[in-house]
Amino acid sequence: MNTESCRVLLVDDHPLFRCGVAQLIAAQEGFEVVGEAASAEEGVQLASSLKPDLVLMDLNMRESSGLSALKQIKDSGLDTQVIMLTVSDAEQDFIRAVRAGAEGYLLKGSEPEEILDKLRLAARGETVFTEPLMSMLLETMRDGTPAAPPTDEECLTARERQILGLIAAGKSNKHIARELDISDGTVKVHVKNLLRKLNLQSRLEAAVWALTTA
């Protein structure tokens, strides 16, 4: 993802909040707000047509689910980072979003500067989350949820281990493809295979697992 022109789609059913966030992001160098959606369904449609670099989406919206929209965007194969921006710091919501493929989870109660700092990291392809939630995720994985995967030496190929290390370093598929001189499609296949072998559901889970087993 190119930080010089990070294209952002906002999905939130509160128009005043959405407008404020749009103005905040648009005022930052290197960001462009390319669309706004007031529902999860509209967000999925705009993500498909606009193909943004980054989707910033509320988790719980009236009569629609940000989690459902997240799953649909991920299932569509779009090379888009999806960051949840929500009021919920509930462990269940956070873990569900991570397992559904979210590359980040930020809280609306955070300071604007913190959110902007996280978005700059996301624009470079890194996974981002409000710091207290990291401890929650680590603890959940240590407790065996999901089931503890086998060691990478037992099941991953050398290329898959290499890609896992780059995921743990926060690299996006595009960055990994450039670094390894392979196609984006090949990276996606390797990521899908290593997640299956490790019994994990998302890149963020893979990154945390790699860090905790290093």
C-alpha positions in Angstrom: 0.0 0.0 0.0 1.3 3.4 -1.0 1.4 5.9 1.9 1.6 8.7 -0.7 -2.0 8.0 -1.8 -3.8 5.8 0.7 -7.4 5.7 -0.4 -9.8 5.4 2.5 -13.5 4.3 2.6 -15.4 5.1 5.8 -18.3 2.9 6.9 -20.3 4.2 9.9 -24.0 4.9 10.5 -23.5 8.0 12.5 -23.3 10.9 10.0 -21.8 13.5 12.3 -19.1 11.1 13.5 -18.4 9.9 9.9 -18.2 13.5 8.7 -15.7 14.4 11.5 -13.5 11.4 10.8 -13.6 12.1 7.1 -12.4 15.7 7.7 -9.8 14.6 10.1 -8.3 12.0 7.7 -8.6 14.2 4.6 -6.6 16.9 6.3 -3.6 14.5 6.6 -1.0 14.4 3.9 -1.0 11.1 2.0 -4.6 10.2 2.7 -7.7 10.5 0.4 -11.2 9.8 1.5 -12.7 8.2 -1.6 -16.1 7.2 -0.2 -18.5 7.1 2.8 -21.1 4.5 3.6 -23.9 4.7 6.2 -24.5 0.9 6.4 -22.6 -2.4 6.2 -24.3 -3.3 3.0 -23.4 0.0 1.3 -19.9 -0.4 2.6 -19.5 -3.8 0.9 -20.8 -2.4 -2.4 -18.5 0.7 -2.3 -15.5 -1.4 -1.3 -16.2 -3.6 -4.4 -16.5 -0.7 -6.8 -14.0 1.8 -5.3 -11.3 -0.8 -4.3 -9.9 1.4 -1.5 -6.6 0.7 0.2 -8.1 1.0 3.6 -11.7 0.5 4.9 -12.4 2.1 8.3 -15.6 0.5 9.6 -17.8 0.6 12.7 -18.5 -2.8 14.2 -22.1 -2.4 15.3 -24.4 -0.4 13.1 -28.2 0.0 13.2 -29.8 -3.0 11.3 -26.4 -4.0 9.9 -23.3 -5.7 11.1 -19.7 -4.5 10.5 -18.5 -8.0 11.2 -20.7 -9.4 8.4 -19.4 -6.7 6.0 -15.8 -7.5 7.1 -16.3 -11.2 6.2 -17.9 -10.3 2.8 -15.0 -8.0 1.9 -12.4 -10.6 2.9 -14.3 -13.4 1.1 -14.4 -11.2 -2.1 -10.6 -11.3 -2.4 -10.1 -7.6 -2.4 -6.6 -6.5 -1.5 -8.0 -4.1 1.1 -7.0 -3.5 4.7 -10.1 -3.4 7.0 -9.8 -1.6 10.3 -12.6 -1.7 12.8 -13.3 1.6 14.6 -15.8 1.0 17.3 -16.9 1.8 20.9 -16.8 -1.8 21.9 -13.8 -3.1 23.9 -15.5 -6.4 24.6 -13.2 -9.3 24.3 -15.8 -11.3 22.2 -16.2 -8.5 19.7 -12.4 -8.0 19.3 -11.6 -11.7 18.9 -14.4 -12.2 16.4 -13.1 -9.3 14.3 -9.6 -10.7 14.4 -10.8 -14.1 13.4 -12.9 -12.7 10.5 -9.7 -11.1 9.1 -9.6 -7.6 10.4 -6.1 -6.0 10.1 -6.8 -3.6 13.0 -9.2 -2.8 15.8 -9.4 0.8 17.2 -11.6 2.3 19.8 -13.6 5.5 19.1 -12.7 6.7 22.6 -9.0 7.0 21.6 -7.4 10.3 21.1 -7.5 11.6 17.4 -3.7 11.7 17.3 -3.5 8.0 18.3 -6.0 7.0 15.6 -4.2 8.9 13.0 -0.9 7.4 14.0 -2.4 3.9 13.7 -3.8 4.7 10.3 -0.4 5.8 9.1 0.9 2.4 10.2 -2.0 0.7 8.5 -1.2 2.6 5.3 2.2 0.9 5.3 0.5 -2.5 5.5 0.9 -3.0 9.3 -1.7 -4.5 11.6 -2.9 -2.0 14.2 -5.0 -2.1 17.4 -5.6 -0.1 20.6 -2.7 -1.3 22.8 -4.7 -2.8 25.8 -6.3 -5.2 23.3 -3.0 -6.8 22.3 -2.6 -8.2 25.8 -6.2 -9.6 25.6 -5.4 -11.3 22.3 -2.1 -12.8 23.5 -3.9 -14.1 26.6 -6.7 -15.7 24.6 -4.2 -17.5 22.3 -2.1 -18.7 25.3 -5.3 -20.1 26.7 -5.7 -22.2 23.6 -8.3 -20.3 21.6 -8.1 -21.2 18.8 -6.6 -24.7 19.3 -2.8 -24.6 19.7 -1.3 -25.2 16.2 1.7 -27.4 15.6 5.1 -25.9 15.4 6.0 -24.3 12.1 8.9 -26.8 11.6 6.5 -29.6 11.5 4.1 -28.3 8.9 5.2 -25.2 7.1 7.4 -25.1 4.0 10.5 -22.8 4.0 8.6 -20.3 1.9 5.6 -20.3 4.2 7.9 -19.7 7.2 9.5 -16.8 5.4 6.1 -15.3 4.6 4.9 -15.9 8.2 7.9 -13.9 9.4 7.0 -11.0 7.1 3.4 -11.1 8.2 4.6 -10.9 11.8 6.7 -7.8 10.8 3.4 -6.2 9.6 4.0 -6.5 5.9 1.1 -6.5 3.4 0.7 -9.0 0.6 2.0 -6.3 -1.9 5.1 -5.7 0.3 5.8 -9.4 0.6 5.4 -10.0 -3.1 7.9 -7.2 -3.9 10.4 -8.4 -1.3 10.3 -12.0 -2.4 9.9 -11.1 -6.1 6.7 -13.2 -6.5 3.2 -12.3 -7.5 0.4 -11.1 -5.2 -1.6 -14.1 -6.1 1.2 -16.5 -5.1 1.5 -14.7 -1.7 -2.2 -15.1 -1.2 -2.0 -18.8 -1.8 0.9 -19.2 0.6 -1.0 -17.2 3.3 -4.1 -19.3 2.8 -2.1 -22.5 3.2 -0.1 -21.4 6.3 -3.3 -20.2 8.0 -4.9 -23.6 7.3 -1.9 -25.5 8.5 -1.7 -23.5 11.7 -5.4 -23.7 12.4 -5.7 -19.9 12.4 -8.3 -17.6 10.8 -6.6 -14.3 10.1 -3.3 -12.6 9.3 -3.4 -10.8 12.7 -3.8 -14.2 14.5 -0.8 -15.5 12.5 1.3 -12.4 13.4 0.5 -12.8 17.1 1.2 -16.5 17.0 4.5 -16.0 15.3 5.5 -13.4 17.9 4.5 -15.5 20.8 6.3 -18.7 19.6 9.5 -17.0 18.4 
